[in-house]
Amino acid sequence: PSFQLRIRKMTTRWGVNNVTKRIITLNSELIKKDVFLIDYVIVHELCHFYEANHSKNFWNQVSIRFPEYSKARKILRS
């Protein structure tokens, strides 16, 4: 199944997945970041189609697809 991708300026998040409406929105400021970080945010949001929360199972899904996710999270939070 397909989904919509939107880009807009956001002040508190790098990405959002509206699972019900199947819309992923990415922060336009991501374009200024390293591709490694952009890839992480995209994988993170896509994994919400498997798990709509941040449960242990969600993070397992992320780690399968992006093993260095914790490094990317630290960089984005700093």
N, C-alpha and C positions, 0 to 999 in steps of 0.2 A: 504493500500500500504506500502511496505517496504522501508527501507532506509539503507544506509551504515553508519557504525560508524568507525571513524578513531581516533587514538590517536597519537599526536605528540607534541613535545616541541614548545611552542609558547611564545613569549616575551611580548605581549601586551594584550592578550585575554585569557579568561578561556574556551571559546567555540565559535564555529562558525557553522552556519547552512547555507549550500548552498541549498536553497529551490528548485531551478531549477534542480540541479543534484541529489537532495535528499541525501546529504551527511552531516552528523554532525561530526565535528571534535572537540575533547576535548583535552585540554592542559594536557600533561602527568604530569605536576606538581600538578594537582588536587588530585592525589593519596596521597599526603602529607597532604591534608586538611581533616577536619572533614566530616563525612558522610552527615551531615546536609547541608554543603556547596556544596558537590558533587551533592546531590539531587536537590538543587536549580538550579545549572548550567544545569543539564540534563532537568529539567522541562522547564527552560527558553528556551533552544534550541529547544525542542519539540514544544513549543508554537509558534515558528516561522512558523510551518507548517500551523497554523491558520491565523497568521498575520505575514507577512514578514518584518515588521518594528517595531518600538518601540512606536506605537501609544497608545492612551488611551485604545483602545480595546485590544491591545496586553497585556498591564499590567493587564487588567481585567481578561484575560485568565490565566495569571500567578497567580494572586491572588486567583482565584478559586481553582487552583491545589496546590498552595504553599502559604498559607496565611501569613507566616512569611518571605516573599521574601525580604521586605525592610531591615530586620535585617541581612539576608544573604548578601545582596548587600553591606551594610555598612562594614561588616567584610571583605569581599573580596577586597574592595577598600582601606582598611587601611593597 
